[in-house]
């Protein structure tokens, strides 16, 4: 499973976005399920605009099960808050923290993001190890 950040969701569903062609090409090469979180979707829908064509296309994609959506439980939310504090010197928002939490929970390392600077900084805790993300973009 591959985690998806906000940037690619906007680029995939807004043809005017400069990263649209590259994100569409990359998505076509992915042969495993993709997944995101509610905080990422909240950010994506806000940036696309509530009734925009991009928002409507994203809704259709989710309804067609092209994208799995994961929710945060209380433990996940507590871990996300811990990460936000930990990365205070390199500000982490809730959307990014939620992806790190899902990576830890499901032992995932692949992320489809346009935000290389953040996701090369964030580390995934697995057991006693801190692992890097494998960034797709």
N, C-alpha and C positions, 0 to 999 in steps of 0.2 A: 504494500500500500504506500502511496505517495501523498504527503501532506501538501496542501495548496494554500499559499498566502494570498493576501488581498490584491497585490499588483497584477498577477497573472489573471485573476478573475475579472478585473476591470479591463485589462487588455484583450482578453478573449471575447468579451461581450460588448465592447465598444470599438467598432471598426475604425473610428477616428483616432484611437490611441496609437501612438508611435510604435509601441511594442506589439500591436495586434498581429502583424504577419508572423513574427518570430514565435509568439506564444501559440498561435494556431498550428504552425509547423511542428513545434515541440509536442503539443498535445497529441497530434496525430501519431507520434512515435511511442507514446506511453502505452504499454500493454498490461498494466496492472491497475487495480482500482485506485481512484483518487478520492481524497477526503479533506474536509476542512472543519472548522468549528463555528459555532454561533457568533463569537466575537468577530471573527474574520468576515462572516457574511454581513454582520451589522455594518462594519466599516465599508465593505464593498457596495452594499445597497445605498449607503449614505453618499458615497463618492460618485456612484453612477447616476443617482437621482431617483426619486421614488417612483416615477411613472415613465422613466426613460425606456427606450427600446432595449438598451443594454440590461436594465433591471428585469424587464419582461423576458428577455432571452435567458438570463441567468436563472430566473424562476422556472422556466420551461426545462432547462438543463437539469436542475435539481429534481423536478417532478418526474423526469424521464430516467432518473437514477444514474445520471452521468457523473454525479458528485455525491458522495456520502457526507452526511453532516453529523458531527459528534457534539454532544453536550458536555458541559463541565458539571461534575457533582461537587459537593462541598469540599472534599479532599483536593480535587483538581483546582478549585478556586483558591484554596489556601496555598497550594503550591505555586499557582500563578502569581499571587500576591508576593510570595517569598522571592520569586524570580524578579519581579518588578523592582523590589528593594535591592536585590543583589546586583542588578545591572543598572543601578541609578546613575552611574557615571557615563553610561552609554544608554540613554533612556529607552526602555522597553515598554511598549504599550500592551494592553490586555490581549489584543489580537495575537501579537507575536508570542506573548507568554503562553497563551492557550495552545499554540502549535508546539511549543517546547514541551508542555505538559503532556500533550497527546503522543509526542515522540517518546517520551519516557514511559508512559502507560503501556503503549503498544509495541515498544522496542523498535521504533522506526528511525531511520536516519535520512531518508530522501525527502527533500522539500523542493517544490516548484515555487520559486520566488524570484522577484526582480531586485530584491533588497539584499544584495550580496554583503554589504558592509555590516548589517546587523547579524545576519545568519552565519557569517564567518566568525563572529565574536561569541555567539551563544553556544553553550555546551549542553549536551544531553547527559543526565545522570543515569547510568545503568549499573546497578550494584555499586562497587567502589570506584568505578571508572567514570571519567568525563569524556564523552565522545563528541566529535565534530559532525555537523550535518554534511550530507552530500547534496550540493546545490544543483538544481536543474534550472537553467534559464538561458 
